[in-house]
């Protein structure tokens, strides 16, 4: 493998390779890609958790009795409207 294709810097004094900065670019691009994938994964998990929380909350609201709804200041019509919304609706 020639020095120009090494994805890591060569050990000190090993041959006459120069320009280790150029050899580091593929590794740093890969590291940036990994960070991007992790950030996207984290954002997806957070969005999924939020959607699941909304679904559970709406399901619980649909199961409340009219007396319980009055206690929290929500009319049965408002509760039905909110409970009928899809999980992706905010």
C-alpha positions in Angstrom: 0.0 0.0 0.0 1.5 3.3 -1.0 1.7 6.2 1.5 -0.9 8.2 -0.4 -3.6 5.7 0.2 -3.0 5.1 3.9 -6.1 6.2 5.9 -3.9 7.0 9.0 -0.6 8.8 9.5 2.6 6.8 9.1 4.8 6.2 12.2 7.5 8.7 12.8 10.5 8.1 10.6 8.8 5.4 8.5 9.8 6.1 4.9 9.7 9.4 3.1 5.9 10.0 3.1 4.8 13.6 3.6 1.5 15.3 3.8 -0.2 13.2 6.5 -2.9 15.9 6.5 -4.0 14.7 3.0 -4.1 11.1 4.2 -6.4 12.0 7.1 -9.2 13.5 5.0 -10.9 10.2 4.3 -11.0 9.3 8.0 -12.3 12.7 9.0 -15.0 12.5 6.3 -16.0 9.1 7.6 -16.0 10.4 11.2 -18.3 13.3 10.0 -20.6 10.8 8.3 -20.8 8.7 11.5 -21.6 11.8 13.5 -24.3 12.7 11.0 -25.8 9.2 11.2 -25.8 9.2 15.0 -27.4 12.7 15.1 -30.1 11.5 12.6 -30.7 8.4 14.7 -31.0 10.4 17.9 -33.5 12.8 16.2 -35.5 9.8 14.9 -35.7 8.2 18.3 -36.7 11.4 20.0 -39.5 12.0 17.4 -40.7 8.4 17.8 -40.8 8.7 21.6 -42.8 12.0 21.3 -45.3 10.4 18.8 -45.7 7.4 21.1 -46.3 9.7 24.1 -49.0 11.6 22.1 -50.6 8.3 21.2 -50.7 7.1 24.8 -52.0 10.4 26.1 -54.8 10.5 23.5 -55.7 6.9 24.2 -55.8 7.7 28.0 -57.9 10.8 27.3 -60.4 8.7 25.3 -60.8 6.3 28.3 -61.7 9.0 30.9 -65.3 9.2 32.2 -67.3 12.4 31.7 -66.9 13.2 35.4 -63.1 12.9 35.1 -63.1 15.1 32.0 -65.0 17.8 34.0 -62.4 17.6 36.7 -59.7 18.5 34.3 -61.8 21.1 32.5 -62.3 19.3 29.2 -65.6 18.6 27.6 -66.4 15.2 26.2 -66.6 16.7 22.7 -63.1 18.2 23.1 -61.8 14.8 24.4 -63.3 12.9 21.4 -61.8 15.4 19.0 -58.3 15.2 20.5 -58.5 11.4 20.9 -59.5 10.9 17.2 -56.4 12.8 16.0 -53.7 10.6 14.4 -50.5 10.0 16.3 -48.5 12.2 13.9 -50.7 15.3 14.4 -49.5 17.8 16.9 
